[in-house]
Amino acid sequence: MPNEAVGAEVEFRDLNKRYGHTKALDHFNCEFHSGELVVLLGPSGCGKTTALRALTGLMQVDSGQIVVNGRDITHTSAAKRNMAMVFQQYSLFPNMTVRQNVEFGLTVRKVDSKRRVRQAMEALEMVGLANQADKYTHQMSGGQQQRVALARALVLRPAVLALDEPLSALDAKVRVQLRGEIRRLQLQSGLTTLFVTHDQEEALAVADRVGVMKEGKLQQIAEPWELYNEPANEFVATFIGESSRIPAVIRDGSAFVGDQEIPILKTSTKRTNGEATILVRPESVQLEMVQPHVPRLANQGVVKNLTFLGSTAKVEVEMPSGITLTAQITPSESMMVTKGQRVALRIEPKAVLAVAPDDVPQADPIKVVTRVEEKQPSQVS
């Protein structure tokens, strides 16, 4: 299908939206570049779907602006925004064939019949369903139905494609397959795309950039690698990926875990002294077996749980101080680990994050995240 749509530049400017006493969007600001796939990620009720519905014109904001290609469309009707939306539940017409479902939007736009058929078949070809055009949707699997919904959106050649948790109703294997298809189609079409999900693996897999939201505010928007390795605050650090939390103390710009000093590369907190927390990714924790005759040391703990995940395994280890660390190991290593076993742990400092409360009012939920300077692996007490 010829790419007649040109990905739009989109900007949310200080959007606010309330539902009663709840702030769905709270001074929400975000920009999308032309042809970019941006994922809004966050827990239920964080405002991500509200932002998407505001963009497509399905709801009005209380204040702020939505600007597309330099034009304010805040009060423009949904029908005049040249956007297409794919919903979680497909919203297909059961009394229509696949091709008729895809043609529907073109029919509403009064496109002539020959052109409708041609463009619908081109869109179905893109999603690999051209040979299913005469079937009814109830004769298709969930994954195929969602492909029909995608074709129905793509056939309109919109400037912006909006995806509202489009894969959440599908089983795990189909979700992985279809998210790859969505990314391929988005790159092929050049559409600026806003994808809303609560699944962080899904977000990191498909996005050019991921925006993490909490309570109506954008906490950080960045490329997946940066979001994972350099989170802007504690919420992002703990929401994206998995971390073990270790109590520490900041003294004169360094973090101390017991007697161990961990230099801090950078910090935006004004405090130079006080309590802190070290956040450690599982892949940054190295696990070593301990022979029975070796004396018990501070960096040794007891295996409390082992979870096999196919390509990796996770081991939860309780340390003498009472804290629990999670280590990521290979499947072959997991065969040598049992519950109750004593093991030693080491941390790769380059991947360690230090979280310290800044000198802001207690009501502010955001805490500062800093990254620890890389040096030789250190032991955990």
C-alpha positions as CSV (number, residue, x, y, z in Angstrom):
1,M,0.0,0.0,0.0
2,P,1.5,3.3,-1.0
3,N,2.6,5.4,2.0
4,E,0.4,8.6,1.5
5,A,0.3,9.4,5.2
6,V,3.0,11.5,6.6
7,G,3.8,10.9,10.3
8,A,2.7,13.9,12.3
9,E,4.6,15.9,14.9
10,V,2.5,15.8,18.1
11,E,2.8,17.9,21.2
12,F,0.8,17.8,24.5
13,R,1.1,21.1,26.3
14,D,0.2,21.3,30.0
15,L,-2.9,19.0,29.7
16,N,-5.2,18.7,32.7
17,K,-8.1,16.4,33.2
18,R,-10.1,15.6,36.3
19,Y,-12.7,12.9,37.0
20,G,-14.3,14.3,40.1
21,H,-11.5,14.6,42.7
22,T,-9.1,12.4,40.7
23,K,-6.5,14.0,38.5
24,A,-6.3,11.9,35.3
25,L,-3.8,14.3,33.7
26,D,-1.8,16.7,35.8
27,H,0.1,19.3,33.8
28,F,1.0,16.6,31.3
29,N,3.6,17.6,28.7
30,C,5.0,15.3,26.0
31,E,6.2,15.5,22.4
32,F,6.2,12.8,19.6
33,H,8.4,13.1,16.6
34,S,7.3,12.4,13.0
35,G,7.2,8.6,12.3
36,E,8.0,7.8,16.0
37,L,6.4,5.0,18.0
38,V,6.0,6.2,21.6
39,V,4.6,4.0,24.3
40,L,2.9,5.4,27.4
41,L,3.4,3.0,30.2
42,G,2.2,2.9,33.8
43,P,0.0,1.3,36.3
44,S,-3.8,1.3,36.0
45,G,-5.3,4.8,36.6
46,C,-2.0,6.6,35.8
47,G,-3.6,8.6,32.9
48,K,-2.1,6.9,29.9
49,T,-5.4,6.0,28.2
50,T,-6.8,9.5,29.1
51,A,-3.9,11.0,27.1
52,L,-4.6,8.8,24.2
53,R,-8.3,9.5,24.1
54,A,-7.6,13.2,24.4
55,L,-5.3,13.0,21.4
56,T,-7.9,11.2,19.2
57,G,-10.7,13.5,20.2
58,L,-12.7,10.9,22.1
59,M,-12.7,13.1,25.2
60,Q,-12.0,16.8,25.9
61,V,-9.4,18.0,28.4
62,D,-10.1,20.6,31.1
63,S,-7.2,22.8,30.0
64,G,-4.0,22.7,27.9
65,Q,-3.3,22.2,24.2
66,I,-2.9,19.4,21.8
67,V,-0.8,20.5,18.8
68,V,-0.3,18.5,15.6
69,N,2.1,19.7,12.9
70,G,1.9,23.1,14.5
71,R,-1.9,23.3,14.5
72,D,-3.9,23.5,17.7
73,I,-6.5,20.7,17.5
74,T,-7.6,20.7,21.1
75,H,-11.2,21.5,20.2
76,T,-11.3,19.9,16.8
77,S,-13.8,17.0,16.4
78,A,-12.5,13.4,16.3
79,A,-13.7,13.0,12.7
80,K,-11.5,15.9,11.5
81,R,-8.3,14.9,13.2
82,N,-7.1,12.3,10.6
83,M,-6.3,9.7,13.3
84,A,-7.1,6.0,13.6
85,M,-7.5,4.0,16.7
86,V,-7.2,0.3,17.5
87,F,-8.9,-0.9,20.7
88,Q,-8.3,-3.8,23.0
89,Q,-11.5,-5.5,22.0
90,Y,-11.2,-5.1,18.2
91,S,-14.7,-3.6,17.8
92,L,-15.3,-5.4,14.5
93,F,-18.7,-5.8,12.8
94,P,-19.8,-9.5,13.0
95,N,-22.2,-9.2,10.1
96,M,-19.5,-8.0,7.7
97,T,-16.7,-9.9,6.0
98,V,-13.1,-9.1,6.8
99,R,-12.9,-6.9,3.6
100,Q,-16.1,-5.1,4.4
101,N,-14.8,-4.3,8.0
102,V,-11.6,-2.9,6.5
103,E,-13.6,-0.8,4.0
104,F,-16.0,0.6,6.5
105,G,-14.0,3.8,7.3
106,L,-13.5,4.5,3.6
107,T,-17.3,4.0,3.1
108,V,-17.9,6.7,5.7
109,R,-15.5,8.9,3.9
110,K,-17.5,8.3,0.7
111,V,-14.5,6.8,-1.2
112,D,-15.7,5.2,-4.5
113,S,-16.2,1.4,-4.5
114,K,-13.3,0.4,-6.7
115,R,-10.8,2.5,-4.7
116,R,-12.3,1.1,-1.5
117,V,-11.7,-2.5,-2.6
118,R,-8.2,-1.8,-3.8
119,Q,-7.1,0.0,-0.6
120,A,-8.8,-2.6,1.6
121,M,-7.0,-5.4,-0.1
122,E,-3.7,-3.6,0.1
123,A,-4.1,-3.1,3.8
124,L,-5.0,-6.8,4.3
125,E,-1.9,-7.7,2.3
126,M,0.1,-5.7,4.8
127,V,-1.2,-7.6,7.7
128,G,-1.0,-11.0,5.9
129,L,-4.7,-11.6,5.6
130,A,-5.5,-10.9,1.9
131,N,-6.5,-14.6,1.5
132,Q,-9.0,-14.2,4.4
133,A,-10.9,-11.3,2.9
134,D,-14.2,-13.1,2.4
135,K,-14.3,-14.7,5.8
136,Y,-16.4,-13.4,8.7
137,T,-14.6,-12.2,11.8
138,H,-16.2,-14.9,14.0
139,Q,-14.4,-17.5,11.9
140,M,-11.0,-16.1,12.9
141,S,-8.7,-16.3,15.9
142,G,-8.2,-13.4,18.3
143,G,-4.8,-12.6,16.7
144,Q,-6.3,-12.6,13.2
145,Q,-9.2,-10.4,14.4
146,Q,-6.7,-7.9,15.8
147,R,-4.8,-7.9,12.5
148,V,-8.1,-7.0,10.8
149,A,-8.5,-4.1,13.3
150,L,-5.0,-2.9,12.4
151,A,-5.8,-3.1,8.6
152,R,-9.0,-1.1,9.2
153,A,-6.9,1.6,10.9
154,L,-4.0,1.5,8.3
155,V,-6.4,1.7,5.3
156,L,-7.4,5.3,6.4
157,R,-3.7,6.4,6.0
158,P,-3.9,8.5,9.1
159,A,-1.3,11.0,10.3
160,V,-1.4,9.4,13.8
161,L,-2.2,5.8,14.8
162,A,-3.4,5.3,18.4
163,L,-3.2,1.8,20.0
164,D,-5.1,1.3,23.3
165,E,-3.7,-1.9,24.9
166,P,-4.2,-3.7,21.6
167,L,-2.6,-7.0,22.7
168,S,-3.9,-7.5,26.2
169,A,-6.8,-9.9,25.2
170,L,-4.4,-12.3,23.4
171,D,-2.4,-15.2,24.8
172,A,1.4,-14.7,25.5
173,K,2.7,-16.3,22.3
174,V,0.4,-14.5,20.0
175,R,1.1,-11.2,21.8
176,V,4.8,-11.6,21.1
177,Q,4.2,-12.3,17.4
178,L,1.7,-9.5,16.9
179,R,3.8,-6.8,18.7
180,G,6.5,-7.6,16.2
181,E,4.0,-7.2,13.4
182,I,2.8,-3.9,14.8
183,R,6.4,-2.6,14.9
184,R,7.0,-3.8,11.3
185,L,3.9,-2.2,10.0
186,Q,4.6,1.1,11.9
187,L,8.1,1.3,10.4
188,Q,6.8,0.4,6.9
189,S,4.0,3.0,7.0
190,G,5.9,5.8,8.7
191,L,3.0,6.6,11.0
192,T,3.5,8.5,14.2
193,T,2.1,6.0,16.7
194,L,1.0,6.3,20.3
195,F,0.8,2.9,22.0
196,V,-0.7,2.5,25.5
197,T,0.1,-0.5,27.6
198,H,0.7,-1.6,31.2
199,D,3.1,-4.3,30.1
200,Q,6.7,-3.1,30.4
201,E,8.2,-5.9,28.3
202,E,5.9,-5.0,25.5
203,A,6.8,-1.4,25.8
204,L,10.5,-1.9,25.8
205,A,10.2,-4.3,22.8
206,V,8.4,-2.0,20.4
207,A,9.1,1.6,21.3
208,D,11.4,4.3,20.0
209,R,10.8,6.0,23.3
210,V,8.8,5.0,26.4
211,G,7.0,7.5,28.6
212,V,6.4,6.3,32.2
213,M,3.4,7.8,33.9
214,K,2.2,8.1,37.5
215,E,-0.9,9.8,38.8
216,G,-1.4,11.8,35.6
217,K,2.2,13.0,35.3
218,L,5.0,12.0,32.9
219,Q,7.8,10.8,35.1
220,Q,10.3,10.2,32.3
221,I,10.3,9.7,28.5
222,A,13.4,8.1,27.0
223,E,14.7,5.3,24.8
224,P,14.2,1.9,26.3
225,W,17.9,1.4,27.1
226,E,18.2,4.8,28.9
227,L,14.9,4.3,30.8
228,Y,16.2,1.0,32.2
229,N,19.7,2.0,33.0
230,E,19.3,5.7,33.8
231,P,15.9,6.2,35.4
232,A,15.0,9.7,36.3
233,N,13.5,8.9,39.8
234,E,12.7,6.1,42.1
235,F,9.3,5.3,40.7
236,V,10.8,4.7,37.2
237,A,13.6,2.7,38.6
238,T,11.3,0.3,40.5
239,F,8.5,0.2,37.8
240,I,10.8,-0.7,34.9
241,G,12.5,-4.0,35.5
242,E,13.2,-5.7,38.9
243,S,15.4,-4.4,41.7
244,S,16.6,-5.5,45.1
245,R,16.6,-2.8,47.7
246,I,19.5,-2.4,50.1
247,P,19.5,0.2,52.9
248,A,22.5,2.5,52.8
249,V,23.7,5.8,54.2
250,I,25.0,8.8,52.2
251,R,28.0,10.5,53.7
252,D,29.9,13.3,51.9
253,G,28.8,12.2,48.4
254,S,29.3,8.4,48.9
255,A,26.9,5.6,49.7
256,F,27.8,3.2,52.5
257,V,26.4,-0.3,52.9
258,G,27.8,-1.3,56.3
259,D,31.5,-0.6,56.1
260,Q,31.5,-0.7,52.3
261,E,31.9,2.7,50.5
262,I,30.2,3.1,47.1
263,P,31.1,6.3,45.3
264,I,28.2,8.1,43.7
265,L,28.8,9.3,40.1
266,K,26.1,12.1,40.2
267,T,23.3,13.2,42.4
268,S,20.8,16.0,42.2
269,T,19.9,15.8,45.9
270,K,21.1,18.7,48.0
271,R,21.7,16.3,50.9
272,T,25.3,15.1,51.5
273,N,24.3,13.0,54.5
274,G,21.4,10.8,55.4
275,E,19.6,7.6,54.7
276,A,19.5,6.1,51.2
277,T,18.6,2.9,49.3
278,I,20.7,1.0,46.8
279,L,18.7,-0.5,44.0
280,V,20.3,-3.5,42.4
281,R,19.2,-5.2,39.1
282,P,19.2,-9.1,39.2
283,E,21.6,-9.3,36.3
284,S,24.1,-7.2,38.3
285,V,24.2,-9.7,41.2
286,Q,26.8,-12.5,40.9
287,L,26.1,-15.8,42.7
288,E,28.9,-18.1,43.9
289,M,28.5,-21.5,45.6
290,V,29.9,-21.9,49.1
291,Q,31.5,-25.1,50.3
292,P,30.2,-26.4,53.6
293,H,33.6,-26.0,55.4
294,V,33.9,-22.3,54.5
295,P,33.2,-20.0,57.5
296,R,30.0,-17.9,57.3
297,L,30.8,-14.4,55.9
298,A,28.8,-11.2,55.7
299,N,28.4,-11.5,51.9
300,Q,26.8,-15.0,52.2
301,G,23.1,-15.7,52.3
302,V,20.6,-18.5,52.1
303,V,18.6,-19.4,49.0
304,K,14.9,-18.8,49.8
305,N,13.4,-19.3,46.3
306,L,14.4,-20.4,42.8
307,T,12.3,-19.5,39.8
308,F,13.0,-21.1,36.4
309,L,12.1,-18.7,33.5
310,G,13.3,-20.7,30.5
311,S,16.2,-18.7,29.1
312,T,17.1,-17.5,32.6
313,A,16.4,-18.2,36.3
314,K,16.0,-16.0,39.3
315,V,17.3,-16.8,42.8
316,E,16.1,-15.0,45.9
317,V,18.8,-15.0,48.6
318,E,18.2,-13.8,52.2
319,M,21.2,-12.1,53.7
320,P,22.3,-12.0,57.4
321,S,20.9,-8.5,57.7
322,G,17.4,-9.7,56.7
323,I,17.3,-8.1,53.3
324,T,16.6,-10.2,50.2
325,L,18.6,-9.9,47.0
326,T,17.5,-11.4,43.6
327,A,20.2,-12.8,41.3
328,Q,19.7,-13.7,37.7
329,I,21.6,-16.9,36.6
330,T,21.6,-19.2,33.7
331,P,19.5,-22.4,33.5
332,S,22.6,-24.6,33.8
333,E,23.6,-22.7,37.0
334,S,20.1,-23.1,38.4
335,M,20.6,-26.9,38.3
336,M,23.3,-26.5,41.0
337,V,21.1,-24.4,43.3
338,T,18.6,-25.6,45.9
339,K,16.5,-24.0,48.6
340,G,18.3,-23.6,51.9
341,Q,21.7,-23.6,50.2
342,R,24.3,-21.1,51.4
343,V,25.7,-18.9,48.6
344,A,27.9,-15.8,48.3
345,L,26.9,-12.7,46.4
346,R,28.8,-10.0,44.6
347,I,27.5,-6.8,42.9
348,E,28.6,-5.2,39.7
349,P,28.7,-1.5,40.9
350,K,28.3,-0.1,37.3
351,A,24.6,-1.2,37.4
352,V,23.8,-0.1,40.9
353,L,21.4,2.8,41.6
354,A,21.4,4.9,44.7
355,V,18.1,6.5,45.8
356,A,18.1,9.3,48.3
357,P,15.3,11.5,49.5
358,D,15.8,15.0,48.4
359,D,15.1,18.1,50.6
360,V,11.6,18.6,49.2
361,P,8.2,18.6,51.1
362,Q,7.2,15.2,52.4
363,A,4.1,15.2,50.2
364,D,6.2,15.0,47.0
365,P,6.3,11.3,46.0
366,I,9.4,11.6,43.8
367,K,12.8,10.7,45.0
368,V,16.1,11.2,43.3
369,V,17.9,8.4,41.5
370,T,21.6,8.4,41.0
371,R,23.9,5.9,39.3
372,V,26.9,4.4,41.0
373,E,30.3,4.9,39.4
374,E,31.7,1.7,37.8
375,K,34.6,0.1,39.6
376,Q,35.6,-3.5,40.7
377,P,32.8,-5.9,41.9
378,S,32.1,-5.4,45.5
379,Q,30.7,-7.7,48.2
380,V,27.3,-7.2,49.9
381,S,26.9,-7.4,53.7
